[in-house]
Amino acid sequence: MPIKLTDDELDAVMAAARPISVERRAAFLQEIASTLSSCAEIGPGAVHRAIVAAARAHFDAPDLSRVCGTSK
């Protein structure tokens, strides 16, 4: 069954997907969809919580120790 999101909610999901690596993006979006499909009511708060949970599982922070020639 399709999940109905407002334009703002969909924009938030797509903005959150941008920093996720291309290889992991489909799984990130699938996790959000799965989380939202189990919600009784979908709204901005539910979308935000789904994004945060999926980001924790799928986002790899860059190694900043190698940026601008700095090293430890």
CHARMM internal coordinates of N, CA and C (Angstrom, degrees):
IC EDIT
DIST 1 N 1 CA 1.4483
DIST 1 CA 1 C 1.5421
ANGL 1 N 1 CA 1 C 108.06
DIST 1 C 2 N 1.3147
ANGL 1 CA 1 C 2 N 118.34
DIHE 1 N 1 CA 1 C 2 N 131.93
DIST 2 N 2 CA 1.4572
ANGL 1 C 2 N 2 CA 121.56
DIHE 1 CA 1 C 2 N 2 CA 179.78
DIST 2 CA 2 C 1.5374
ANGL 2 N 2 CA 2 C 111.66
DIHE 1 C 2 N 2 CA 2 C -64.47
DIST 2 C 3 N 1.3103
ANGL 2 CA 2 C 3 N 114.80
DIHE 2 N 2 CA 2 C 3 N 148.27
DIST 3 N 3 CA 1.4579
ANGL 2 C 3 N 3 CA 121.35
DIHE 2 CA 2 C 3 N 3 CA 176.62
DIST 3 CA 3 C 1.5188
ANGL 3 N 3 CA 3 C 107.46
DIHE 2 C 3 N 3 CA 3 C -98.05
DIST 3 C 4 N 1.3179
ANGL 3 CA 3 C 4 N 116.24
DIHE 3 N 3 CA 3 C 4 N 128.39
DIST 4 N 4 CA 1.4661
ANGL 3 C 4 N 4 CA 120.55
DIHE 3 CA 3 C 4 N 4 CA -178.89
DIST 4 CA 4 C 1.5220
ANGL 4 N 4 CA 4 C 109.36
DIHE 3 C 4 N 4 CA 4 C -94.59
DIST 4 C 5 N 1.3313
ANGL 4 CA 4 C 5 N 115.79
DIHE 4 N 4 CA 4 C 5 N 119.25
DIST 5 N 5 CA 1.4493
ANGL 4 C 5 N 5 CA 122.41
DIHE 4 CA 4 C 5 N 5 CA 176.94
DIST 5 CA 5 C 1.5167
ANGL 5 N 5 CA 5 C 109.24
DIHE 4 C 5 N 5 CA 5 C -120.29
DIST 5 C 6 N 1.3133
ANGL 5 CA 5 C 6 N 116.18
DIHE 5 N 5 CA 5 C 6 N 150.03
DIST 6 N 6 CA 1.4591
ANGL 5 C 6 N 6 CA 119.57
DIHE 5 CA 5 C 6 N 6 CA 173.02
DIST 6 CA 6 C 1.5290
ANGL 6 N 6 CA 6 C 107.99
DIHE 5 C 6 N 6 CA 6 C -73.66
DIST 6 C 7 N 1.3168
ANGL 6 CA 6 C 7 N 116.28
DIHE 6 N 6 CA 6 C 7 N 167.93
DIST 7 N 7 CA 1.4615
ANGL 6 C 7 N 7 CA 119.99
DIHE 6 CA 6 C 7 N 7 CA 177.72
DIST 7 CA 7 C 1.5241
ANGL 7 N 7 CA 7 C 110.90
DIHE 6 C 7 N 7 CA 7 C -58.70
DIST 7 C 8 N 1.3325
ANGL 7 CA 7 C 8 N 116.94
DIHE 7 N 7 CA 7 C 8 N -42.34
DIST 8 N 8 CA 1.4660
ANGL 7 C 8 N 8 CA 120.91
DIHE 7 CA 7 C 8 N 8 CA 179.72
DIST 8 CA 8 C 1.5256
ANGL 8 N 8 CA 8 C 111.54
DIHE 7 C 8 N 8 CA 8 C -64.53
DIST 8 C 9 N 1.3255
ANGL 8 CA 8 C 9 N 117.64
DIHE 8 N 8 CA 8 C 9 N -40.50
DIST 9 N 9 CA 1.4622
ANGL 8 C 9 N 9 CA 120.92
DIHE 8 CA 8 C 9 N 9 CA 179.22
DIST 9 CA 9 C 1.5252
ANGL 9 N 9 CA 9 C 110.63
DIHE 8 C 9 N 9 CA 9 C -66.15
DIST 9 C 10 N 1.3221
ANGL 9 CA 9 C 10 N 116.92
DIHE 9 N 9 CA 9 C 10 N -43.05
DIST 10 N 10 CA 1.4608
ANGL 9 C 10 N 10 CA 120.44
DIHE 9 CA 9 C 10 N 10 CA 177.86
DIST 10 CA 10 C 1.5259
ANGL 10 N 10 CA 10 C 110.65
DIHE 9 C 10 N 10 CA 10 C -64.80
DIST 10 C 11 N 1.3200
ANGL 10 CA 10 C 11 N 117.69
DIHE 10 N 10 CA 10 C 11 N -40.59
DIST 11 N 11 CA 1.4648
ANGL 10 C 11 N 11 CA 121.30
DIHE 10 CA 10 C 11 N 11 CA 176.21
DIST 11 CA 11 C 1.5263
ANGL 11 N 11 CA 11 C 110.83
DIHE 10 C 11 N 11 CA 11 C -59.26
DIST 11 C 12 N 1.3313
ANGL 11 CA 11 C 12 N 117.35
DIHE 11 N 11 CA 11 C 12 N -40.95
DIST 12 N 12 CA 1.4608
ANGL 11 C 12 N 12 CA 121.23
DIHE 11 CA 11 C 12 N 12 CA 179.25
DIST 12 CA 12 C 1.5267
ANGL 12 N 12 CA 12 C 111.07
DIHE 11 C 12 N 12 CA 12 C -64.02
DIST 12 C 13 N 1.3166
ANGL 12 CA 12 C 13 N 116.90
DIHE 12 N 12 CA 12 C 13 N -42.33
DIST 13 N 13 CA 1.4672
ANGL 12 C 13 N 13 CA 120.97
DIHE 12 CA 12 C 13 N 13 CA 178.86
DIST 13 CA 13 C 1.5249
ANGL 13 N 13 CA 13 C 109.95
DIHE 12 C 13 N 13 CA 13 C -63.71
DIST 13 C 14 N 1.3140
ANGL 13 CA 13 C 14 N 117.41
DIHE 13 N 13 CA 13 C 14 N -46.39
DIST 14 N 14 CA 1.4633
ANGL 13 C 14 N 14 CA 120.63
DIHE 13 CA 13 C 14 N 14 CA -177.77
DIST 14 CA 14 C 1.5287
ANGL 14 N 14 CA 14 C 111.44
DIHE 13 C 14 N 14 CA 14 C -68.15
DIST 14 C 15 N 1.3188
ANGL 14 CA 14 C 15 N 117.92
DIHE 14 N 14 CA 14 C 15 N -36.60
DIST 15 N 15 CA 1.4651
ANGL 14 C 15 N 15 CA 120.85
DIHE 14 CA 14 C 15 N 15 CA 176.53
DIST 15 CA 15 C 1.5297
ANGL 15 N 15 CA 15 C 110.22
DIHE 14 C 15 N 15 CA 15 C -65.06
DIST 15 C 16 N 1.3132
ANGL 15 CA 15 C 16 N 117.18
DIHE 15 N 15 CA 15 C 16 N -39.01
DIST 16 N 16 CA 1.4585
ANGL 15 C 16 N 16 CA 121.04
DIHE 15 CA 15 C 16 N 16 CA 178.71
DIST 16 CA 16 C 1.5257
ANGL 16 N 16 CA 16 C 111.53
DIHE 15 C 16 N 16 CA 16 C -68.83
DIST 16 C 17 N 1.3108
ANGL 16 CA 16 C 17 N 117.44
DIHE 16 N 16 CA 16 C 17 N -27.00
DIST 17 N 17 CA 1.4676
ANGL 16 C 17 N 17 CA 121.23
DIHE 16 CA 16 C 17 N 17 CA -179.43
DIST 17 CA 17 C 1.5256
ANGL 17 N 17 CA 17 C 112.55
DIHE 16 C 17 N 17 CA 17 C -76.42
DIST 17 C 18 N 1.3286
ANGL 17 CA 17 C 18 N 118.02
DIHE 17 N 17 CA 17 C 18 N -23.74
DIST 18 N 18 CA 1.4697
ANGL 17 C 18 N 18 CA 120.54
DIHE 17 CA 17 C 18 N 18 CA -176.04
DIST 18 CA 18 C 1.5240
ANGL 18 N 18 CA 18 C 114.57
DIHE 17 C 18 N 18 CA 18 C -55.60
DIST 18 C 19 N 1.3410
ANGL 18 CA 18 C 19 N 119.64
DIHE 18 N 18 CA 18 C 19 N -46.67
DIST 19 N 19 CA 1.4708
ANGL 18 C 19 N 19 CA 117.93
DIHE 18 CA 18 C 19 N 19 CA -178.34
DIST 19 CA 19 C 1.5329
ANGL 19 N 19 CA 19 C 114.70
DIHE 18 C 19 N 19 CA 19 C -77.74
DIST 19 C 20 N 1.3087
ANGL 19 CA 19 C 20 N 117.44
DIHE 19 N 19 CA 19 C 20 N -5.31
DIST 20 N 20 CA 1.4617
ANGL 19 C 20 N 20 CA 121.09
DIHE 19 CA 19 C 20 N 20 CA 178.59
DIST 20 CA 20 C 1.5229
ANGL 20 N 20 CA 20 C 108.02
DIHE 19 C 20 N 20 CA 20 C -77.93
DIST 20 C 21 N 1.3287
ANGL 20 CA 20 C 21 N 116.97
DIHE 20 N 20 CA 20 C 21 N 136.70
DIST 21 N 21 CA 1.4615
ANGL 20 C 21 N 21 CA 119.51
DIHE 20 CA 20 C 21 N 21 CA -179.58
DIST 21 CA 21 C 1.5294
ANGL 21 N 21 CA 21 C 109.86
DIHE 20 C 21 N 21 CA 21 C -58.70
DIST 21 C 22 N 1.3208
ANGL 21 CA 21 C 22 N 114.75
DIHE 21 N 21 CA 21 C 22 N 148.31
DIST 22 N 22 CA 1.4634
ANGL 21 C 22 N 22 CA 120.81
DIHE 21 CA 21 C 22 N 22 CA -176.18
DIST 22 CA 22 C 1.5288
ANGL 22 N 22 CA 22 C 110.77
DIHE 21 C 22 N 22 CA 22 C -57.19
DIST 22 C 23 N 1.3178
ANGL 22 CA 22 C 23 N 116.39
DIHE 22 N 22 CA 22 C 23 N -36.96
DIST 23 N 23 CA 1.4724
ANGL 22 C 23 N 23 CA 120.53
DIHE 22 CA 22 C 23 N 23 CA -178.24
DIST 23 CA 23 C 1.5278
ANGL 23 N 23 CA 23 C 112.41
DIHE 22 C 23 N 23 CA 23 C -66.46
DIST 23 C 24 N 1.3213
ANGL 23 CA 23 C 24 N 117.22
DIHE 23 N 23 CA 23 C 24 N -25.46
DIST 24 N 24 CA 1.4674
ANGL 23 C 24 N 24 CA 121.10
DIHE 23 CA 23 C 24 N 24 CA -176.01
DIST 24 CA 24 C 1.5262
ANGL 24 N 24 CA 24 C 113.29
DIHE 23 C 24 N 24 CA 24 C -106.20
DIST 24 C 25 N 1.3251
ANGL 24 CA 24 C 25 N 116.72
DIHE 24 N 24 CA 24 C 25 N -5.03
DIST 25 N 25 CA 1.4657
ANGL 24 C 25 N 25 CA 120.61
DIHE 24 CA 24 C 25 N 25 CA -172.93
DIST 25 CA 25 C 1.5284
ANGL 25 N 25 CA 25 C 113.03
DIHE 24 C 25 N 25 CA 25 C -63.69
DIST 25 C 26 N 1.3218
ANGL 25 CA 25 C 26 N 118.14
DIHE 25 N 25 CA 25 C 26 N -41.37
DIST 26 N 26 CA 1.4731
ANGL 25 C 26 N 26 CA 120.28
DIHE 25 CA 25 C 26 N 26 CA -179.39
DIST 26 CA 26 C 1.5242
ANGL 26 N 26 CA 26 C 110.45
DIHE 25 C 26 N 26 CA 26 C -62.39
DIST 26 C 27 N 1.3290
ANGL 26 CA 26 C 27 N 116.95
DIHE 26 N 26 CA 26 C 27 N -41.72
DIST 27 N 27 CA 1.4700
ANGL 26 C 27 N 27 CA 120.60
DIHE 26 CA 26 C 27 N 27 CA 178.79
DIST 27 CA 27 C 1.5295
ANGL 27 N 27 CA 27 C 110.51
DIHE 26 C 27 N 27 CA 27 C -66.45
DIST 27 C 28 N 1.3421
ANGL 27 CA 27 C 28 N 116.80
DIHE 27 N 27 CA 27 C 28 N -37.84
DIST 28 N 28 CA 1.4645
ANGL 27 C 28 N 28 CA 122.04
DIHE 27 CA 27 C 28 N 28 CA 176.67
DIST 28 CA 28 C 1.5297
ANGL 28 N 28 CA 28 C 110.46
DIHE 27 C 28 N 28 CA 28 C -59.32
DIST 28 C 29 N 1.3285
ANGL 28 CA 28 C 29 N 115.90
DIHE 28 N 28 CA 28 C 29 N -50.67
DIST 29 N 29 CA 1.4690
ANGL 28 C 29 N 29 CA 120.34
DIHE 28 CA 28 C 29 N 29 CA -179.41
DIST 29 CA 29 C 1.5201
ANGL 29 N 29 CA 29 C 111.73
DIHE 28 C 29 N 29 CA 29 C -65.65
DIST 29 C 30 N 1.3399
ANGL 29 CA 29 C 30 N 116.54
DIHE 29 N 29 CA 29 C 30 N -37.15
DIST 30 N 30 CA 1.4688
ANGL 29 C 30 N 30 CA 120.10
DIHE 29 CA 29 C 30 N 30 CA 178.29
DIST 30 CA 30 C 1.5208
ANGL 30 N 30 CA 30 C 111.02
DIHE 29 C 30 N 30 CA 30 C -64.75
DIST 30 C 31 N 1.3248
ANGL 30 CA 30 C 31 N 116.73
DIHE 30 N 30 CA 30 C 31 N -38.90
DIST 31 N 31 CA 1.4659
ANGL 30 C 31 N 31 CA 119.36
DIHE 30 CA 30 C 31 N 31 CA 178.40
DIST 31 CA 31 C 1.5243
ANGL 31 N 31 CA 31 C 111.39
DIHE 30 C 31 N 31 CA 31 C -64.53
DIST 31 C 32 N 1.3228
ANGL 31 CA 31 C 32 N 116.84
DIHE 31 N 31 CA 31 C 32 N -40.59
DIST 32 N 32 CA 1.4694
ANGL 31 C 32 N 32 CA 120.49
DIHE 31 CA 31 C 32 N 32 CA 177.26
DIST 32 CA 32 C 1.5287
ANGL 32 N 32 CA 32 C 109.66
DIHE 31 C 32 N 32 CA 32 C -62.17
DIST 32 C 33 N 1.3301
ANGL 32 CA 32 C 33 N 116.57
DIHE 32 N 32 CA 32 C 33 N -46.56
DIST 33 N 33 CA 1.4651
ANGL 32 C 33 N 33 CA 120.63
DIHE 32 CA 32 C 33 N 33 CA -179.79
DIST 33 CA 33 C 1.5194
ANGL 33 N 33 CA 33 C 111.37
DIHE 32 C 33 N 33 CA 33 C -61.48
DIST 33 C 34 N 1.3164
ANGL 33 CA 33 C 34 N 116.51
DIHE 33 N 33 CA 33 C 34 N -41.77
DIST 34 N 34 CA 1.4623
ANGL 33 C 34 N 34 CA 120.59
DIHE 33 CA 33 C 34 N 34 CA 179.67
DIST 34 CA 34 C 1.5265
ANGL 34 N 34 CA 34 C 111.14
DIHE 33 C 34 N 34 CA 34 C -64.04
DIST 34 C 35 N 1.3403
ANGL 34 CA 34 C 35 N 115.91
DIHE 34 N 34 CA 34 C 35 N -43.87
DIST 35 N 35 CA 1.4627
ANGL 34 C 35 N 35 CA 120.13
DIHE 34 CA 34 C 35 N 35 CA 178.71
DIST 35 CA 35 C 1.5171
ANGL 35 N 35 CA 35 C 110.91
DIHE 34 C 35 N 35 CA 35 C -62.26
DIST 35 C 36 N 1.3237
ANGL 35 CA 35 C 36 N 116.62
DIHE 35 N 35 CA 35 C 36 N -46.22
DIST 36 N 36 CA 1.4678
ANGL 35 C 36 N 36 CA 120.39
DIHE 35 CA 35 C 36 N 36 CA -177.84
DIST 36 CA 36 C 1.5242
ANGL 36 N 36 CA 36 C 112.18
DIHE 35 C 36 N 36 CA 36 C -68.27
DIST 36 C 37 N 1.3215
ANGL 36 CA 36 C 37 N 117.33
DIHE 36 N 36 CA 36 C 37 N -31.27
DIST 37 N 37 CA 1.4693
ANGL 36 C 37 N 37 CA 119.39
DIHE 36 CA 36 C 37 N 37 CA -179.04
DIST 37 CA 37 C 1.5281
ANGL 37 N 37 CA 37 C 111.63
DIHE 36 C 37 N 37 CA 37 C -67.34
DIST 37 C 38 N 1.3250
ANGL 37 CA 37 C 38 N 116.66
DIHE 37 N 37 CA 37 C 38 N -20.75
DIST 38 N 38 CA 1.4622
ANGL 37 C 38 N 38 CA 119.07
DIHE 37 CA 37 C 38 N 38 CA 178.98
DIST 38 CA 38 C 1.5290
ANGL 38 N 38 CA 38 C 112.62
DIHE 37 C 38 N 38 CA 38 C -93.55
DIST 38 C 39 N 1.3316
ANGL 38 CA 38 C 39 N 116.98
DIHE 38 N 38 CA 38 C 39 N -0.39
DIST 39 N 39 CA 1.4744
ANGL 38 C 39 N 39 CA 120.86
DIHE 38 CA 38 C 39 N 39 CA 179.03
DIST 39 CA 39 C 1.5272
ANGL 39 N 39 CA 39 C 110.38
DIHE 38 C 39 N 39 CA 39 C -81.89
DIST 39 C 40 N 1.3083
ANGL 39 CA 39 C 40 N 115.66
DIHE 39 N 39 CA 39 C 40 N 138.36
DIST 40 N 40 CA 1.4550
ANGL 39 C 40 N 40 CA 120.11
DIHE 39 CA 39 C 40 N 40 CA 176.44
DIST 40 CA 40 C 1.5217
ANGL 40 N 40 CA 40 C 110.92
DIHE 39 C 40 N 40 CA 40 C -67.97
DIST 40 C 41 N 1.3330
ANGL 40 CA 40 C 41 N 115.66
DIHE 40 N 40 CA 40 C 41 N -37.83
DIST 41 N 41 CA 1.4566
ANGL 40 C 41 N 41 CA 120.75
DIHE 40 CA 40 C 41 N 41 CA -179.99
DIST 41 CA 41 C 1.5328
ANGL 41 N 41 CA 41 C 108.20
DIHE 40 C 41 N 41 CA 41 C -137.60
DIST 41 C 42 N 1.3173
ANGL 41 CA 41 C 42 N 116.68
DIHE 41 N 41 CA 41 C 42 N 129.03
DIST 42 N 42 CA 1.4574
ANGL 41 C 42 N 42 CA 121.58
DIHE 41 CA 41 C 42 N 42 CA -179.90
DIST 42 CA 42 C 1.5209
ANGL 42 N 42 CA 42 C 108.99
DIHE 41 C 42 N 42 CA 42 C -101.08
DIST 42 C 43 N 1.3086
ANGL 42 CA 42 C 43 N 114.91
DIHE 42 N 42 CA 42 C 43 N 126.93
DIST 43 N 43 CA 1.4532
ANGL 42 C 43 N 43 CA 121.80
DIHE 42 CA 42 C 43 N 43 CA 177.28
DIST 43 CA 43 C 1.5137
ANGL 43 N 43 CA 43 C 108.68
DIHE 42 C 43 N 43 CA 43 C -150.12
DIST 43 C 44 N 1.3149
ANGL 43 CA 43 C 44 N 117.27
DIHE 43 N 43 CA 43 C 44 N -175.63
DIST 44 N 44 CA 1.4630
ANGL 43 C 44 N 44 CA 120.42
DIHE 43 CA 43 C 44 N 44 CA -177.28
DIST 44 CA 44 C 1.5364
ANGL 44 N 44 CA 44 C 113.78
DIHE 43 C 44 N 44 CA 44 C -56.39
DIST 44 C 45 N 1.3147
ANGL 44 CA 44 C 45 N 116.98
DIHE 44 N 44 CA 44 C 45 N -38.76
DIST 45 N 45 CA 1.4625
ANGL 44 C 45 N 45 CA 120.27
DIHE 44 CA 44 C 45 N 45 CA 179.80
DIST 45 CA 45 C 1.5197
ANGL 45 N 45 CA 45 C 112.36
DIHE 44 C 45 N 45 CA 45 C -66.06
DIST 45 C 46 N 1.3188
ANGL 45 CA 45 C 46 N 117.03
DIHE 45 N 45 CA 45 C 46 N -44.10
DIST 46 N 46 CA 1.4629
ANGL 45 C 46 N 46 CA 121.07
DIHE 45 CA 45 C 46 N 46 CA 178.93
DIST 46 CA 46 C 1.5205
ANGL 46 N 46 CA 46 C 110.60
DIHE 45 C 46 N 46 CA 46 C -64.70
DIST 46 C 47 N 1.3223
ANGL 46 CA 46 C 47 N 117.01
DIHE 46 N 46 CA 46 C 47 N -39.88
DIST 47 N 47 CA 1.4600
ANGL 46 C 47 N 47 CA 121.09
DIHE 46 CA 46 C 47 N 47 CA 178.78
DIST 47 CA 47 C 1.5286
ANGL 47 N 47 CA 47 C 109.42
DIHE 46 C 47 N 47 CA 47 C -64.19
DIST 47 C 48 N 1.3140
ANGL 47 CA 47 C 48 N 117.00
DIHE 47 N 47 CA 47 C 48 N -44.53
DIST 48 N 48 CA 1.4649
ANGL 47 C 48 N 48 CA 120.91
DIHE 47 CA 47 C 48 N 48 CA 179.24
DIST 48 CA 48 C 1.5266
ANGL 48 N 48 CA 48 C 111.02
DIHE 47 C 48 N 48 CA 48 C -60.40
DIST 48 C 49 N 1.3154
ANGL 48 CA 48 C 49 N 117.54
DIHE 48 N 48 CA 48 C 49 N -47.00
DIST 49 N 49 CA 1.4671
ANGL 48 C 49 N 49 CA 120.80
DIHE 48 CA 48 C 49 N 49 CA -179.88
DIST 49 CA 49 C 1.5266
ANGL 49 N 49 CA 49 C 111.24
DIHE 48 C 49 N 49 CA 49 C -62.39
DIST 49 C 50 N 1.3308
ANGL 49 CA 49 C 50 N 117.54
DIHE 49 N 49 CA 49 C 50 N -39.23
DIST 50 N 50 CA 1.4647
ANGL 49 C 50 N 50 CA 121.01
DIHE 49 CA 49 C 50 N 50 CA 178.63
DIST 50 CA 50 C 1.5330
ANGL 50 N 50 CA 50 C 110.47
DIHE 49 C 50 N 50 CA 50 C -65.59
DIST 50 C 51 N 1.3192
ANGL 50 CA 50 C 51 N 116.80
DIHE 50 N 50 CA 50 C 51 N -40.60
DIST 51 N 51 CA 1.4658
ANGL 50 C 51 N 51 CA 121.11
DIHE 50 CA 50 C 51 N 51 CA 178.48
DIST 51 CA 51 C 1.5226
ANGL 51 N 51 CA 51 C 110.36
DIHE 50 C 51 N 51 CA 51 C -63.23
DIST 51 C 52 N 1.3273
ANGL 51 CA 51 C 52 N 116.98
DIHE 51 N 51 CA 51 C 52 N -46.80
DIST 52 N 52 CA 1.4714
ANGL 51 C 52 N 52 CA 120.84
DIHE 51 CA 51 C 52 N 52 CA -178.16
DIST 52 CA 52 C 1.5260
ANGL 52 N 52 CA 52 C 110.42
DIHE 51 C 52 N 52 CA 52 C -61.02
DIST 52 C 53 N 1.3077
ANGL 52 CA 52 C 53 N 116.97
DIHE 52 N 52 CA 52 C 53 N -45.84
DIST 53 N 53 CA 1.4686
ANGL 52 C 53 N 53 CA 120.35
DIHE 52 CA 52 C 53 N 53 CA -179.12
DIST 53 CA 53 C 1.5249
ANGL 53 N 53 CA 53 C 111.14
DIHE 52 C 53 N 53 CA 53 C -63.19
DIST 53 C 54 N 1.3215
ANGL 53 CA 53 C 54 N 117.08
DIHE 53 N 53 CA 53 C 54 N -43.59
DIST 54 N 54 CA 1.4566
ANGL 53 C 54 N 54 CA 120.59
DIHE 53 CA 53 C 54 N 54 CA -179.62
DIST 54 CA 54 C 1.5262
ANGL 54 N 54 CA 54 C 110.95
DIHE 53 C 54 N 54 CA 54 C -68.47
DIST 54 C 55 N 1.3183
ANGL 54 CA 54 C 55 N 117.39
DIHE 54 N 54 CA 54 C 55 N -37.79
DIST 55 N 55 CA 1.4675
ANGL 54 C 55 N 55 CA 120.72
DIHE 54 CA 54 C 55 N 55 CA 179.49
DIST 55 CA 55 C 1.5270
ANGL 55 N 55 CA 55 C 110.57
DIHE 54 C 55 N 55 CA 55 C -63.78
DIST 55 C 56 N 1.3163
ANGL 55 CA 55 C 56 N 117.19
DIHE 55 N 55 CA 55 C 56 N -39.76
DIST 56 N 56 CA 1.4714
ANGL 55 C 56 N 56 CA 120.05
DIHE 55 CA 55 C 56 N 56 CA 178.05
DIST 56 CA 56 C 1.5211
ANGL 56 N 56 CA 56 C 111.40
DIHE 55 C 56 N 56 CA 56 C -59.65
DIST 56 C 57 N 1.3148
ANGL 56 CA 56 C 57 N 116.27
DIHE 56 N 56 CA 56 C 57 N -34.81
DIST 57 N 57 CA 1.4604
ANGL 56 C 57 N 57 CA 120.71
DIHE 56 CA 56 C 57 N 57 CA -177.35
DIST 57 CA 57 C 1.5245
ANGL 57 N 57 CA 57 C 113.36
DIHE 56 C 57 N 57 CA 57 C -84.58
DIST 57 C 58 N 1.3323
ANGL 57 CA 57 C 58 N 118.30
DIHE 57 N 57 CA 57 C 58 N -25.30
DIST 58 N 58 CA 1.4661
ANGL 57 C 58 N 58 CA 119.87
DIHE 57 CA 57 C 58 N 58 CA -169.89
DIST 58 CA 58 C 1.5290
ANGL 58 N 58 CA 58 C 116.14
DIHE 57 C 58 N 58 CA 58 C -119.60
DIST 58 C 59 N 1.3274
ANGL 58 CA 58 C 59 N 118.17
DIHE 58 N 58 CA 58 C 59 N -10.00
DIST 59 N 59 CA 1.4655
ANGL 58 C 59 N 59 CA 119.62
DIHE 58 CA 58 C 59 N 59 CA -177.21
DIST 59 CA 59 C 1.5148
ANGL 59 N 59 CA 59 C 110.12
DIHE 58 C 59 N 59 CA 59 C -91.28
DIST 59 C 60 N 1.3287
ANGL 59 CA 59 C 60 N 115.97
DIHE 59 N 59 CA 59 C 60 N 129.16
DIST 60 N 60 CA 1.4587
ANGL 59 C 60 N 60 CA 121.94
DIHE 59 CA 59 C 60 N 60 CA 173.86
DIST 60 CA 60 C 1.5159
ANGL 60 N 60 CA 60 C 107.52
DIHE 59 C 60 N 60 CA 60 C -106.12
DIST 60 C 61 N 1.3185
ANGL 60 CA 60 C 61 N 116.24
DIHE 60 N 60 CA 60 C 61 N 114.29
DIST 61 N 61 CA 1.4613
ANGL 60 C 61 N 61 CA 120.23
DIHE 60 CA 60 C 61 N 61 CA 179.70
DIST 61 CA 61 C 1.5243
ANGL 61 N 61 CA 61 C 109.63
DIHE 60 C 61 N 61 CA 61 C -66.38
DIST 61 C 62 N 1.3261
ANGL 61 CA 61 C 62 N 116.71
DIHE 61 N 61 CA 61 C 62 N 141.83
DIST 62 N 62 CA 1.4619
ANGL 61 C 62 N 62 CA 119.34
DIHE 61 CA 61 C 62 N 62 CA 179.29
DIST 62 CA 62 C 1.5269
ANGL 62 N 62 CA 62 C 110.86
DIHE 61 C 62 N 62 CA 62 C -69.15
DIST 62 C 63 N 1.3214
ANGL 62 CA 62 C 63 N 115.40
DIHE 62 N 62 CA 62 C 63 N 153.50
DIST 63 N 63 CA 1.4587
ANGL 62 C 63 N 63 CA 121.48
DIHE 62 CA 62 C 63 N 63 CA 176.69
DIST 63 CA 63 C 1.5191
ANGL 63 N 63 CA 63 C 107.77
DIHE 62 C 63 N 63 CA 63 C -83.40
DIST 63 C 64 N 1.3219
ANGL 63 CA 63 C 64 N 116.97
DIHE 63 N 63 CA 63 C 64 N 98.95
DIST 64 N 64 CA 1.4591
ANGL 63 C 64 N 64 CA 121.64
DIHE 63 CA 63 C 64 N 64 CA -176.16
DIST 64 CA 64 C 1.5185
ANGL 64 N 64 CA 64 C 112.79
DIHE 63 C 64 N 64 CA 64 C -80.54
DIST 64 C 65 N 1.3101
ANGL 64 CA 64 C 65 N 117.55
DIHE 64 N 64 CA 64 C 65 N -7.26
DIST 65 N 65 CA 1.4589
ANGL 64 C 65 N 65 CA 119.13
DIHE 64 CA 64 C 65 N 65 CA 179.55
DIST 65 CA 65 C 1.5262
ANGL 65 N 65 CA 65 C 111.56
DIHE 64 C 65 N 65 CA 65 C -70.22
DIST 65 C 66 N 1.3224
ANGL 65 CA 65 C 66 N 117.24
DIHE 65 N 65 CA 65 C 66 N -16.21
DIST 66 N 66 CA 1.4653
ANGL 65 C 66 N 66 CA 120.83
DIHE 65 CA 65 C 66 N 66 CA -179.33
DIST 66 CA 66 C 1.5221
ANGL 66 N 66 CA 66 C 112.19
DIHE 65 C 66 N 66 CA 66 C -103.41
DIST 66 C 67 N 1.3015
ANGL 66 CA 66 C 67 N 118.42
DIHE 66 N 66 CA 66 C 67 N 6.31
DIST 67 N 67 CA 1.4644
ANGL 66 C 67 N 67 CA 122.43
DIHE 66 CA 66 C 67 N 67 CA -179.28
DIST 67 CA 67 C 1.5243
ANGL 67 N 67 CA 67 C 109.77
DIHE 66 C 67 N 67 CA 67 C -84.97
DIST 67 C 68 N 1.3096
ANGL 67 CA 67 C 68 N 117.46
DIHE 67 N 67 CA 67 C 68 N 138.54
DIST 68 N 68 CA 1.4661
ANGL 67 C 68 N 68 CA 123.85
DIHE 67 CA 67 C 68 N 68 CA 175.25
DIST 68 CA 68 C 1.5276
ANGL 68 N 68 CA 68 C 112.48
DIHE 67 C 68 N 68 CA 68 C 58.56
DIST 68 C 69 N 1.3052
ANGL 68 CA 68 C 69 N 117.15
DIHE 68 N 68 CA 68 C 69 N 30.73
DIST 69 N 69 CA 1.4596
ANGL 68 C 69 N 69 CA 120.11
DIHE 68 CA 68 C 69 N 69 CA 174.06
DIST 69 CA 69 C 1.5137
ANGL 69 N 69 CA 69 C 115.34
DIHE 68 C 69 N 69 CA 69 C 74.51
DIST 69 C 70 N 1.3093
ANGL 69 CA 69 C 70 N 117.84
DIHE 69 N 69 CA 69 C 70 N 9.64
DIST 70 N 70 CA 1.4623
ANGL 69 C 70 N 70 CA 119.27
DIHE 69 CA 69 C 70 N 70 CA 178.25
DIST 70 CA 70 C 1.5139
ANGL 70 N 70 CA 70 C 109.35
DIHE 69 C 70 N 70 CA 70 C -84.72
DIST 70 C 71 N 1.2821
ANGL 70 CA 70 C 71 N 116.69
DIHE 70 N 70 CA 70 C 71 N 147.20
DIST 71 N 71 CA 1.4582
ANGL 70 C 71 N 71 CA 120.81
DIHE 70 CA 70 C 71 N 71 CA 175.95
DIST 71 CA 71 C 1.5155
ANGL 71 N 71 CA 71 C 109.16
DIHE 70 C 71 N 71 CA 71 C -150.58
DIST 71 C 72 N 1.2924
ANGL 71 CA 71 C 72 N 115.23
DIHE 71 N 71 CA 71 C 72 N 162.60
DIST 72 N 72 CA 1.4702
ANGL 71 C 72 N 72 CA 120.44
DIHE 71 CA 71 C 72 N 72 CA -179.47
DIST 72 CA 72 C 1.4917
ANGL 72 N 72 CA 72 C 109.66
DIHE 71 C 72 N 72 CA 72 C -109.04
END
COOR INIT
IC SEED 1 N 1 CA 1 C
IC BUILD
